[in-house]
Amino acid sequence: GKVISVIGGLAACFIFVFPGLCLIQAKLSEMEEVKPASWWALVSYGVLLVTLGAFIFGQTTANAIFVDLL
């Protein structure tokens, strides 16, 4: 049970961080001189996903470790 609770924080990486990184990479690989507003919106959304995923991962993992220590 303790291992499952710690590893549960990794789910945030698979749900938020990796798709966000893939979206950012896909948009940054486009070769356009002028970037339209939709390009900036999708890159911003990717950054939001990565940030949210990192926050959830850190919070979940820290909480699982804290509960296991007590």
mmCIF file of the N, C-alpha and C atoms, coordinates in Angstrom:
data_MODEL
# 
_entry.id   MODEL 
# 
loop_
_atom_site.group_PDB 
_atom_site.id 
_atom_site.type_symbol 
_atom_site.label_atom_id 
_atom_site.label_alt_id 
_atom_site.label_comp_id 
_atom_site.label_asym_id 
_atom_site.label_entity_id 
_atom_site.label_seq_id 
_atom_site.pdbx_PDB_ins_code 
_atom_site.Cartn_x 
_atom_site.Cartn_y 
_atom_site.Cartn_z 
_atom_site.occupancy 
_atom_site.B_iso_or_equiv 
_atom_site.pdbx_formal_charge 
_atom_site.auth_seq_id 
_atom_site.auth_comp_id 
_atom_site.auth_asym_id 
_atom_site.auth_atom_id 
_atom_site.pdbx_PDB_model_num 
ATOM 1   N N  . GLY A 1 1  ? 0.805  -1.198 0.000   1.00 0.00 ? 1  GLY A N  1 
ATOM 2   C CA . GLY A 1 1  ? 0.000  0.000  0.000   1.00 0.00 ? 1  GLY A CA 1 
ATOM 3   C C  . GLY A 1 1  ? 0.846  1.258  0.000   1.00 0.00 ? 1  GLY A C  1 
ATOM 4   N N  . LYS A 1 2  ? 1.959  1.229  0.715   1.00 0.00 ? 2  LYS A N  1 
ATOM 5   C CA . LYS A 1 2  ? 2.810  2.416  0.777   1.00 0.00 ? 2  LYS A CA 1 
ATOM 6   C C  . LYS A 1 2  ? 3.481  2.693  -0.556  1.00 0.00 ? 2  LYS A C  1 
ATOM 7   N N  . VAL A 1 3  ? 3.902  1.634  -1.211  1.00 0.00 ? 3  VAL A N  1 
ATOM 8   C CA . VAL A 1 3  ? 4.552  1.804  -2.513  1.00 0.00 ? 3  VAL A CA 1 
ATOM 9   C C  . VAL A 1 3  ? 3.554  2.312  -3.541  1.00 0.00 ? 3  VAL A C  1 
ATOM 10  N N  . ILE A 1 4  ? 2.338  1.800  -3.501  1.00 0.00 ? 4  ILE A N  1 
ATOM 11  C CA . ILE A 1 4  ? 1.304  2.237  -4.444  1.00 0.00 ? 4  ILE A CA 1 
ATOM 12  C C  . ILE A 1 4  ? 1.018  3.718  -4.273  1.00 0.00 ? 4  ILE A C  1 
ATOM 13  N N  . SER A 1 5  ? 0.976  4.198  -3.031  1.00 0.00 ? 5  SER A N  1 
ATOM 14  C CA . SER A 1 5  ? 0.681  5.615  -2.820  1.00 0.00 ? 5  SER A CA 1 
ATOM 15  C C  . SER A 1 5  ? 1.813  6.508  -3.318  1.00 0.00 ? 5  SER A C  1 
ATOM 16  N N  . VAL A 1 6  ? 3.050  6.053  -3.192  1.00 0.00 ? 6  VAL A N  1 
ATOM 17  C CA . VAL A 1 6  ? 4.168  6.853  -3.703  1.00 0.00 ? 6  VAL A CA 1 
ATOM 18  C C  . VAL A 1 6  ? 4.181  6.827  -5.227  1.00 0.00 ? 6  VAL A C  1 
ATOM 19  N N  . ILE A 1 7  ? 3.958  5.677  -5.811  1.00 0.00 ? 7  ILE A N  1 
ATOM 20  C CA . ILE A 1 7  ? 3.980  5.552  -7.272  1.00 0.00 ? 7  ILE A CA 1 
ATOM 21  C C  . ILE A 1 7  ? 2.765  6.234  -7.905  1.00 0.00 ? 7  ILE A C  1 
ATOM 22  N N  . GLY A 1 8  ? 1.710  6.428  -7.139  1.00 0.00 ? 8  GLY A N  1 
ATOM 23  C CA . GLY A 1 8  ? 0.534  7.120  -7.671  1.00 0.00 ? 8  GLY A CA 1 
ATOM 24  C C  . GLY A 1 8  ? 0.857  8.523  -8.145  1.00 0.00 ? 8  GLY A C  1 
ATOM 25  N N  . GLY A 1 9  ? 1.869  9.148  -7.570  1.00 0.00 ? 9  GLY A N  1 
ATOM 26  C CA . GLY A 1 9  ? 2.280  10.469 -8.019  1.00 0.00 ? 9  GLY A CA 1 
ATOM 27  C C  . GLY A 1 9  ? 2.840  10.456 -9.432  1.00 0.00 ? 9  GLY A C  1 
ATOM 28  N N  . LEU A 1 10 ? 3.341  9.322  -9.876  1.00 0.00 ? 10 LEU A N  1 
ATOM 29  C CA . LEU A 1 10 ? 3.847  9.220  -11.246 1.00 0.00 ? 10 LEU A CA 1 
ATOM 30  C C  . LEU A 1 10 ? 2.734  9.313  -12.287 1.00 0.00 ? 10 LEU A C  1 
ATOM 31  N N  . ALA A 1 11 ? 1.513  9.046  -11.868 1.00 0.00 ? 11 ALA A N  1 
ATOM 32  C CA . ALA A 1 11 ? 0.396  9.144  -12.803 1.00 0.00 ? 11 ALA A CA 1 
ATOM 33  C C  . ALA A 1 11 ? 0.259  10.560 -13.341 1.00 0.00 ? 11 ALA A C  1 
ATOM 34  N N  . ALA A 1 12 ? 0.597  11.550 -12.534 1.00 0.00 ? 12 ALA A N  1 
ATOM 35  C CA . ALA A 1 12 ? 0.538  12.935 -12.999 1.00 0.00 ? 12 ALA A CA 1 
ATOM 36  C C  . ALA A 1 12 ? 1.485  13.158 -14.168 1.00 0.00 ? 12 ALA A C  1 
ATOM 37  N N  . CYS A 1 13 ? 2.624  12.487 -14.156 1.00 0.00 ? 13 CYS A N  1 
ATOM 38  C CA . CYS A 1 13 ? 3.559  12.623 -15.273 1.00 0.00 ? 13 CYS A CA 1 
ATOM 39  C C  . CYS A 1 13 ? 2.955  12.064 -16.555 1.00 0.00 ? 13 CYS A C  1 
ATOM 40  N N  . PHE A 1 14 ? 2.319  10.928 -16.460 1.00 0.00 ? 14 PHE A N  1 
ATOM 41  C CA . PHE A 1 14 ? 1.754  10.309 -17.655 1.00 0.00 ? 14 PHE A CA 1 
ATOM 42  C C  . PHE A 1 14 ? 0.506  11.029 -18.137 1.00 0.00 ? 14 PHE A C  1 
ATOM 43  N N  . ILE A 1 15 ? -0.236 11.648 -17.233 1.00 0.00 ? 15 ILE A N  1 
ATOM 44  C CA . ILE A 1 15 ? -1.489 12.300 -17.611 1.00 0.00 ? 15 ILE A CA 1 
ATOM 45  C C  . ILE A 1 15 ? -1.261 13.734 -18.073 1.00 0.00 ? 15 ILE A C  1 
ATOM 46  N N  . PHE A 1 16 ? -0.362 14.466 -17.423 1.00 0.00 ? 16 PHE A N  1 
ATOM 47  C CA . PHE A 1 16 ? -0.193 15.881 -17.720 1.00 0.00 ? 16 PHE A CA 1 
ATOM 48  C C  . PHE A 1 16 ? 1.157  16.229 -18.341 1.00 0.00 ? 16 PHE A C  1 
ATOM 49  N N  . VAL A 1 17 ? 2.238  15.789 -17.739 1.00 0.00 ? 17 VAL A N  1 
ATOM 50  C CA . VAL A 1 17 ? 3.560  16.273 -18.136 1.00 0.00 ? 17 VAL A CA 1 
ATOM 51  C C  . VAL A 1 17 ? 3.945  15.793 -19.532 1.00 0.00 ? 17 VAL A C  1 
ATOM 52  N N  . PHE A 1 18 ? 3.863  14.506 -19.806 1.00 0.00 ? 18 PHE A N  1 
ATOM 53  C CA . PHE A 1 18 ? 4.314  13.999 -21.097 1.00 0.00 ? 18 PHE A CA 1 
ATOM 54  C C  . PHE A 1 18 ? 3.474  14.506 -22.269 1.00 0.00 ? 18 PHE A C  1 
ATOM 55  N N  . PRO A 1 19 ? 2.127  14.528 -22.176 1.00 0.00 ? 19 PRO A N  1 
ATOM 56  C CA . PRO A 1 19 ? 1.375  15.133 -23.285 1.00 0.00 ? 19 PRO A CA 1 
ATOM 57  C C  . PRO A 1 19 ? 1.688  16.617 -23.475 1.00 0.00 ? 19 PRO A C  1 
ATOM 58  N N  . GLY A 1 20 ? 1.912  17.328 -22.362 1.00 0.00 ? 20 GLY A N  1 
ATOM 59  C CA . GLY A 1 20 ? 2.268  18.740 -22.475 1.00 0.00 ? 20 GLY A CA 1 
ATOM 60  C C  . GLY A 1 20 ? 3.599  18.930 -23.176 1.00 0.00 ? 20 GLY A C  1 
ATOM 61  N N  . LEU A 1 21 ? 4.580  18.090 -22.834 1.00 0.00 ? 21 LEU A N  1 
ATOM 62  C CA . LEU A 1 21 ? 5.884  18.168 -23.492 1.00 0.00 ? 21 LEU A CA 1 
ATOM 63  C C  . LEU A 1 21 ? 5.791  17.809 -24.971 1.00 0.00 ? 21 LEU A C  1 
ATOM 64  N N  . CYS A 1 22 ? 4.962  16.815 -25.278 1.00 0.00 ? 22 CYS A N  1 
ATOM 65  C CA . CYS A 1 22 ? 4.782  16.428 -26.688 1.00 0.00 ? 22 CYS A CA 1 
ATOM 66  C C  . CYS A 1 22 ? 4.110  17.551 -27.480 1.00 0.00 ? 22 CYS A C  1 
ATOM 67  N N  . LEU A 1 23 ? 3.136  18.221 -26.877 1.00 0.00 ? 23 LEU A N  1 
ATOM 68  C CA . LEU A 1 23 ? 2.466  19.335 -27.543 1.00 0.00 ? 23 LEU A CA 1 
ATOM 69  C C  . LEU A 1 23 ? 3.440  20.480 -27.782 1.00 0.00 ? 23 LEU A C  1 
ATOM 70  N N  . ILE A 1 24 ? 4.244  20.804 -26.785 1.00 0.00 ? 24 ILE A N  1 
ATOM 71  C CA . ILE A 1 24 ? 5.228  21.877 -26.945 1.00 0.00 ? 24 ILE A CA 1 
ATOM 72  C C  . ILE A 1 24 ? 6.219  21.521 -28.046 1.00 0.00 ? 24 ILE A C  1 
ATOM 73  N N  . GLN A 1 25 ? 6.722  20.285 -28.045 1.00 0.00 ? 25 GLN A N  1 
ATOM 74  C CA . GLN A 1 25 ? 7.684  19.871 -29.065 1.00 0.00 ? 25 GLN A CA 1 
ATOM 75  C C  . GLN A 1 25 ? 7.069  19.903 -30.466 1.00 0.00 ? 25 GLN A C  1 
ATOM 76  N N  . ALA A 1 26 ? 5.812  19.476 -30.576 1.00 0.00 ? 26 ALA A N  1 
ATOM 77  C CA . ALA A 1 26 ? 5.159  19.472 -31.889 1.00 0.00 ? 26 ALA A CA 1 
ATOM 78  C C  . ALA A 1 26 ? 4.991  20.894 -32.417 1.00 0.00 ? 26 ALA A C  1 
ATOM 79  N N  . LYS A 1 27 ? 4.632  21.811 -31.548 1.00 0.00 ? 27 LYS A N  1 
ATOM 80  C CA . LYS A 1 27 ? 4.432  23.187 -31.998 1.00 0.00 ? 27 LYS A CA 1 
ATOM 81  C C  . LYS A 1 27 ? 5.764  23.894 -32.258 1.00 0.00 ? 27 LYS A C  1 
ATOM 82  N N  . LEU A 1 28 ? 6.794  23.580 -31.473 1.00 0.00 ? 28 LEU A N  1 
ATOM 83  C CA . LEU A 1 28 ? 8.083  24.231 -31.692 1.00 0.00 ? 28 LEU A CA 1 
ATOM 84  C C  . LEU A 1 28 ? 8.779  23.722 -32.954 1.00 0.00 ? 28 LEU A C  1 
ATOM 85  N N  . SER A 1 29 ? 8.404  22.533 -33.421 1.00 0.00 ? 29 SER A N  1 
ATOM 86  C CA . SER A 1 29 ? 9.040  21.994 -34.624 1.00 0.00 ? 29 SER A CA 1 
ATOM 87  C C  . SER A 1 29 ? 8.430  22.555 -35.904 1.00 0.00 ? 29 SER A C  1 
ATOM 88  N N  . GLU A 1 30 ? 7.333  23.299 -35.800 1.00 0.00 ? 30 GLU A N  1 
ATOM 89  C CA . GLU A 1 30 ? 6.737  23.911 -36.986 1.00 0.00 ? 30 GLU A CA 1 
ATOM 90  C C  . GLU A 1 30 ? 7.627  25.041 -37.472 1.00 0.00 ? 30 GLU A C  1 
ATOM 91  N N  . MET A 1 31 ? 7.853  25.049 -38.756 1.00 0.00 ? 31 MET A N  1 
ATOM 92  C CA . MET A 1 31 ? 8.729  26.052 -39.345 1.00 0.00 ? 31 MET A CA 1 
ATOM 93  C C  . MET A 1 31 ? 7.884  27.130 -40.034 1.00 0.00 ? 31 MET A C  1 
ATOM 94  N N  . GLU A 1 32 ? 7.455  28.107 -39.276 1.00 0.00 ? 32 GLU A N  1 
ATOM 95  C CA . GLU A 1 32 ? 6.706  29.226 -39.836 1.00 0.00 ? 32 GLU A CA 1 
ATOM 96  C C  . GLU A 1 32 ? 7.411  30.515 -39.438 1.00 0.00 ? 32 GLU A C  1 
ATOM 97  N N  . GLU A 1 33 ? 7.406  31.455 -40.347 1.00 0.00 ? 33 GLU A N  1 
ATOM 98  C CA . GLU A 1 33 ? 8.051  32.732 -40.066 1.00 0.00 ? 33 GLU A CA 1 
ATOM 99  C C  . GLU A 1 33 ? 7.257  33.524 -39.028 1.00 0.00 ? 33 GLU A C  1 
ATOM 100 N N  . VAL A 1 34 ? 5.958  33.636 -39.257 1.00 0.00 ? 34 VAL A N  1 
ATOM 101 C CA . VAL A 1 34 ? 5.082  34.374 -38.338 1.00 0.00 ? 34 VAL A CA 1 
ATOM 102 C C  . VAL A 1 34 ? 4.203  33.365 -37.615 1.00 0.00 ? 34 VAL A C  1 
ATOM 103 N N  . LYS A 1 35 ? 4.216  33.427 -36.308 1.00 0.00 ? 35 LYS A N  1 
ATOM 104 C CA . LYS A 1 35 ? 3.432  32.487 -35.496 1.00 0.00 ? 35 LYS A CA 1 
ATOM 105 C C  . LYS A 1 35 ? 2.036  33.068 -35.260 1.00 0.00 ? 35 LYS A C  1 
ATOM 106 N N  . PRO A 1 36 ? 0.977  32.325 -35.652 1.00 0.00 ? 36 PRO A N  1 
ATOM 107 C CA . PRO A 1 36 ? -0.383 32.822 -35.401 1.00 0.00 ? 36 PRO A CA 1 
ATOM 108 C C  . PRO A 1 36 ? -0.750 32.698 -33.917 1.00 0.00 ? 36 PRO A C  1 
ATOM 109 N N  . ALA A 1 37 ? -1.868 33.303 -33.566 1.00 0.00 ? 37 ALA A N  1 
ATOM 110 C CA . ALA A 1 37 ? -2.314 33.295 -32.164 1.00 0.00 ? 37 ALA A CA 1 
ATOM 111 C C  . ALA A 1 37 ? -2.603 31.882 -31.674 1.00 0.00 ? 37 ALA A C  1 
ATOM 112 N N  . SER A 1 38 ? -3.088 31.003 -32.552 1.00 0.00 ? 38 SER A N  1 
ATOM 113 C CA . SER A 1 38 ? -3.363 29.624 -32.133 1.00 0.00 ? 38 SER A CA 1 
ATOM 114 C C  . SER A 1 38 ? -2.082 28.899 -31.752 1.00 0.00 ? 38 SER A C  1 
ATOM 115 N N  . TRP A 1 39 ? -0.973 29.215 -32.409 1.00 0.00 ? 39 TRP A N  1 
ATOM 116 C CA . TRP A 1 39 ? 0.321  28.606 -32.065 1.00 0.00 ? 39 TRP A CA 1 
ATOM 117 C C  . TRP A 1 39 ? 0.715  28.990 -30.650 1.00 0.00 ? 39 TRP A C  1 
ATOM 118 N N  . TRP A 1 40 ? 0.611  30.266 -30.331 1.00 0.00 ? 40 TRP A N  1 
ATOM 119 C CA . TRP A 1 40 ? 0.953  30.740 -28.990 1.00 0.00 ? 40 TRP A CA 1 
ATOM 120 C C  . TRP A 1 40 ? 0.014  30.146 -27.948 1.00 0.00 ? 40 TRP A C  1 
ATOM 121 N N  . ALA A 1 41 ? -1.266 30.013 -28.293 1.00 0.00 ? 41 ALA A N  1 
ATOM 122 C CA . ALA A 1 41 ? -2.239 29.441 -27.349 1.00 0.00 ? 41 ALA A CA 1 
ATOM 123 C C  . ALA A 1 41 ? -1.906 27.979 -27.047 1.00 0.00 ? 41 ALA A C  1 
ATOM 124 N N  . LEU A 1 42 ? -1.545 27.199 -28.050 1.00 0.00 ? 42 LEU A N  1 
ATOM 125 C CA . LEU A 1 42 ? -1.234 25.790 -27.835 1.00 0.00 ? 42 LEU A CA 1 
ATOM 126 C C  . LEU A 1 42 ? 0.084  25.611 -27.069 1.00 0.00 ? 42 LEU A C  1 
ATOM 127 N N  . VAL A 1 43 ? 1.064  26.445 -27.342 1.00 0.00 ? 43 VAL A N  1 
ATOM 128 C CA . VAL A 1 43 ? 2.315  26.367 -26.584 1.00 0.00 ? 43 VAL A CA 1 
ATOM 129 C C  . VAL A 1 43 ? 2.052  26.746 -25.121 1.00 0.00 ? 43 VAL A C  1 
ATOM 130 N N  . SER A 1 44 ? 1.242  27.763 -24.900 1.00 0.00 ? 44 SER A N  1 
ATOM 131 C CA . SER A 1 44 ? 0.889  28.164 -23.533 1.00 0.00 ? 44 SER A CA 1 
ATOM 132 C C  . SER A 1 44 ? 0.125  27.054 -22.815 1.00 0.00 ? 44 SER A C  1 
ATOM 133 N N  . TYR A 1 45 ? -0.764 26.383 -23.539 1.00 0.00 ? 45 TYR A N  1 
ATOM 134 C CA . TYR A 1 45 ? -1.506 25.269 -22.958 1.00 0.00 ? 45 TYR A CA 1 
ATOM 135 C C  . TYR A 1 45 ? -0.562 24.119 -22.587 1.00 0.00 ? 45 TYR A C  1 
ATOM 136 N N  . GLY A 1 46 ? 0.428  23.861 -23.421 1.00 0.00 ? 46 GLY A N  1 
ATOM 137 C CA . GLY A 1 46 ? 1.413  22.839 -23.113 1.00 0.00 ? 46 GLY A CA 1 
ATOM 138 C C  . GLY A 1 46 ? 2.221  23.184 -21.872 1.00 0.00 ? 46 GLY A C  1 
ATOM 139 N N  . VAL A 1 47 ? 2.608  24.443 -21.743 1.00 0.00 ? 47 VAL A N  1 
ATOM 140 C CA . VAL A 1 47 ? 3.343  24.880 -20.550 1.00 0.00 ? 47 VAL A CA 1 
ATOM 141 C C  . VAL A 1 47 ? 2.459  24.752 -19.318 1.00 0.00 ? 47 VAL A C  1 
ATOM 142 N N  . LEU A 1 48 ? 1.176  25.085 -19.449 1.00 0.00 ? 48 LEU A N  1 
ATOM 143 C CA . LEU A 1 48 ? 0.236  24.940 -18.333 1.00 0.00 ? 48 LEU A CA 1 
ATOM 144 C C  . LEU A 1 48 ? 0.114  23.471 -17.910 1.00 0.00 ? 48 LEU A C  1 
ATOM 145 N N  . LEU A 1 49 ? 0.026  22.563 -18.878 1.00 0.00 ? 49 LEU A N  1 
ATOM 146 C CA . LEU A 1 49 ? -0.065 21.139 -18.567 1.00 0.00 ? 49 LEU A CA 1 
ATOM 147 C C  . LEU A 1 49 ? 1.184  20.643 -17.838 1.00 0.00 ? 49 LEU A C  1 
ATOM 148 N N  . VAL A 1 50 ? 2.351  21.054 -18.288 1.00 0.00 ? 50 VAL A N  1 
ATOM 149 C CA . VAL A 1 50 ? 3.592  20.624 -17.648 1.00 0.00 ? 50 VAL A CA 1 
ATOM 150 C C  . VAL A 1 50 ? 3.667  21.172 -16.224 1.00 0.00 ? 50 VAL A C  1 
ATOM 151 N N  . THR A 1 51 ? 3.309  22.425 -16.047 1.00 0.00 ? 51 THR A N  1 
ATOM 152 C CA . THR A 1 51 ? 3.343  23.034 -14.717 1.00 0.00 ? 51 THR A CA 1 
ATOM 153 C C  . THR A 1 51 ? 2.355  22.360 -13.783 1.00 0.00 ? 51 THR A C  1 
ATOM 154 N N  . LEU A 1 52 ? 1.148  22.141 -14.254 1.00 0.00 ? 52 LEU A N  1 
ATOM 155 C CA . LEU A 1 52 ? 0.124  21.479 -13.441 1.00 0.00 ? 52 LEU A CA 1 
ATOM 156 C C  . LEU A 1 52 ? 0.543  20.056 -13.087 1.00 0.00 ? 52 LEU A C  1 
ATOM 157 N N  . GLY A 1 53 ? 1.079  19.327 -14.041 1.00 0.00 ? 53 GLY A N  1 
ATOM 158 C CA . GLY A 1 53 ? 1.526  17.965 -13.782 1.00 0.00 ? 53 GLY A CA 1 
ATOM 159 C C  . GLY A 1 53 ? 2.656  17.902 -12.777 1.00 0.00 ? 53 GLY A C  1 
ATOM 160 N N  . ALA A 1 54 ? 3.599  18.832 -12.879 1.00 0.00 ? 54 ALA A N  1 
ATOM 161 C CA . ALA A 1 54 ? 4.702  18.859 -11.922 1.00 0.00 ? 54 ALA A CA 1 
ATOM 162 C C  . ALA A 1 54 ? 4.192  19.197 -10.523 1.00 0.00 ? 54 ALA A C  1 
ATOM 163 N N  . PHE A 1 55 ? 3.244  20.114 -10.428 1.00 0.00 ? 55 PHE A N  1 
ATOM 164 C CA . PHE A 1 55 ? 2.676  20.470 -9.125  1.00 0.00 ? 55 PHE A CA 1 
ATOM 165 C C  . PHE A 1 55 ? 1.945  19.287 -8.506  1.00 0.00 ? 55 PHE A C  1 
ATOM 166 N N  . ILE A 1 56 ? 1.106  18.620 -9.290  1.00 0.00 ? 56 ILE A N  1 
ATOM 167 C CA . ILE A 1 56 ? 0.349  17.476 -8.776  1.00 0.00 ? 56 ILE A CA 1 
ATOM 168 C C  . ILE A 1 56 ? 1.297  16.345 -8.386  1.00 0.00 ? 56 ILE A C  1 
ATOM 169 N N  . PHE A 1 57 ? 2.319  16.108 -9.196  1.00 0.00 ? 57 PHE A N  1 
ATOM 170 C CA . PHE A 1 57 ? 3.307  15.072 -8.872  1.00 0.00 ? 57 PHE A CA 1 
ATOM 171 C C  . PHE A 1 57 ? 3.999  15.380 -7.552  1.00 0.00 ? 57 PHE A C  1 
ATOM 172 N N  . GLY A 1 58 ? 4.458  16.599 -7.384  1.00 0.00 ? 58 GLY A N  1 
ATOM 173 C CA . GLY A 1 58 ? 5.142  16.974 -6.154  1.00 0.00 ? 58 GLY A CA 1 
ATOM 174 C C  . GLY A 1 58 ? 4.241  16.906 -4.941  1.00 0.00 ? 58 GLY A C  1 
ATOM 175 N N  . GLN A 1 59 ? 3.021  17.392 -5.084  1.00 0.00 ? 59 GLN A N  1 
ATOM 176 C CA . GLN A 1 59 ? 2.085  17.388 -3.961  1.00 0.00 ? 59 GLN A CA 1 
ATOM 177 C C  . GLN A 1 59 ? 1.703  15.962 -3.569  1.00 0.00 ? 59 GLN A C  1 
ATOM 178 N N  . THR A 1 60 ? 1.396  15.136 -4.535  1.00 0.00 ? 60 THR A N  1 
ATOM 179 C CA . THR A 1 60 ? 0.973  13.768 -4.256  1.00 0.00 ? 60 THR A CA 1 
ATOM 180 C C  . THR A 1 60 ? 2.115  12.951 -3.644  1.00 0.00 ? 60 THR A C  1 
ATOM 181 N N  . THR A 1 61 ? 3.299  13.097 -4.206  1.00 0.00 ? 61 THR A N  1 
ATOM 182 C CA . THR A 1 61 ? 4.445  12.350 -3.703  1.00 0.00 ? 61 THR A CA 1 
ATOM 183 C C  . THR A 1 61 ? 4.835  12.806 -2.299  1.00 0.00 ? 61 THR A C  1 
ATOM 184 N N  . ALA A 1 62 ? 4.850  14.115 -2.077  1.00 0.00 ? 62 ALA A N  1 
ATOM 185 C CA . ALA A 1 62 ? 5.192  14.629 -0.742  1.00 0.00 ? 62 ALA A CA 1 
ATOM 186 C C  . ALA A 1 62 ? 4.157  14.185 0.290   1.00 0.00 ? 62 ALA A C  1 
ATOM 187 N N  . ASN A 1 63 ? 2.888  14.213 -0.077  1.00 0.00 ? 63 ASN A N  1 
ATOM 188 C CA . ASN A 1 63 ? 1.837  13.767 0.845   1.00 0.00 ? 63 ASN A CA 1 
ATOM 189 C C  . ASN A 1 63 ? 1.972  12.280 1.142   1.00 0.00 ? 63 ASN A C  1 
ATOM 190 N N  . ALA A 1 64 ? 2.262  11.472 0.156   1.00 0.00 ? 64 ALA A N  1 
ATOM 191 C CA . ALA A 1 64 ? 2.409  10.028 0.380   1.00 0.00 ? 64 ALA A CA 1 
ATOM 192 C C  . ALA A 1 64 ? 3.592  9.736  1.282   1.00 0.00 ? 64 ALA A C  1 
ATOM 193 N N  . ILE A 1 65 ? 4.702  10.431 1.082   1.00 0.00 ? 65 ILE A N  1 
ATOM 194 C CA . ILE A 1 65 ? 5.871  10.230 1.926   1.00 0.00 ? 65 ILE A CA 1 
ATOM 195 C C  . ILE A 1 65 ? 5.598  10.702 3.345   1.00 0.00 ? 65 ILE A C  1 
ATOM 196 N N  . PHE A 1 66 ? 4.934  11.856 3.477   1.00 0.00 ? 66 PHE A N  1 
ATOM 197 C CA . PHE A 1 66 ? 4.623  12.392 4.795   1.00 0.00 ? 66 PHE A CA 1 
ATOM 198 C C  . PHE A 1 66 ? 3.708  11.463 5.579   1.00 0.00 ? 66 PHE A C  1 
ATOM 199 N N  . VAL A 1 67 ? 2.692  10.924 4.922   1.00 0.00 ? 67 VAL A N  1 
ATOM 200 C CA . VAL A 1 67 ? 1.764  10.003 5.595   1.00 0.00 ? 67 VAL A CA 1 
ATOM 201 C C  . VAL A 1 67 ? 2.475  8.705  5.967   1.00 0.00 ? 67 VAL A C  1 
ATOM 202 N N  . ASP A 1 68 ? 3.367  8.233  5.100   1.00 0.00 ? 68 ASP A N  1 
ATOM 203 C CA . ASP A 1 68 ? 4.099  6.991  5.395   1.00 0.00 ? 68 ASP A CA 1 
ATOM 204 C C  . ASP A 1 68 ? 5.069  7.152  6.564   1.00 0.00 ? 68 ASP A C  1 
ATOM 205 N N  . LEU A 1 69 ? 5.617  8.347  6.738   1.00 0.00 ? 69 LEU A N  1 
ATOM 206 C CA . LEU A 1 69 ? 6.558  8.568  7.843   1.00 0.00 ? 69 LEU A CA 1 
ATOM 207 C C  . LEU A 1 69 ? 5.848  8.652  9.193   1.00 0.00 ? 69 LEU A C  1 
ATOM 208 N N  . LEU A 1 70 ? 4.625  9.111  9.175   1.00 0.00 ? 70 LEU A N  1 
ATOM 209 C CA . LEU A 1 70 ? 3.879  9.208  10.433  1.00 0.00 ? 70 LEU A CA 1 
ATOM 210 C C  . LEU A 1 70 ? 3.260  7.893  10.719  1.00 0.00 ? 70 LEU A C  1 
# 
